[in-house]
């Protein structure tokens, strides 16, 4: 009886191993790119066996996809739905810009490893790009590029290459996330201050151009 009680007392709560693996993966991928991070290192950081990693996610690619890719593609899908529901006469440019910039900034801060892997993606094979979900990220960025021209049309604006504002906005936000510690060291401005600065850049750099 005593031994059974001891086993039960050390048994992890349901879903705990999955959560630990996702957290460990996000942390390690935030410091290294996809190829440089091993499943053994992730399992060790999570405090579980490598067997459990493969049991829950199937592969490193499956773990990367769930830990980093899905949150980003889900964000883009949700924003696309939000944009479709917008009534131009009832929604200010600043409100919509702040919602987009703030949510994307938060997603990229939480999943910084995505940026490192995207930068290093040219060194990955086509199979790695597909299995890890990098192709899904590229499709999501394309969707953002499609949303931008529609928004500009609604606002009565014109651009010869309407996808460039969307991609430039994403690149600006991603750059602030990726270089935040380089710019500010260990004492960066508050999240609110950074988001506000990015919003003003979007509003006055893209939307209010002549």
Secondary structure, DSSP 8 states (H G I E B T S, - for coil): -HHHHHHHHHS--TTHHHHHHHHHHHHHHTTS-TTT--HHHHHHHHTS-HHHHHHHHSSHHHHHIIIIIHHHHHHHHHHHHHHHT--GGGS-HHHHHHHHHHHHHHHHHHTTHHHHHHHTGGGS-HHHHHHHTHHHHHHHHHHHHHHHHHHHHHTT---TTTHHHHHHHHHHHHHHHHTHHHHHTT----HHHHHHHHHHHHIIIIIT--
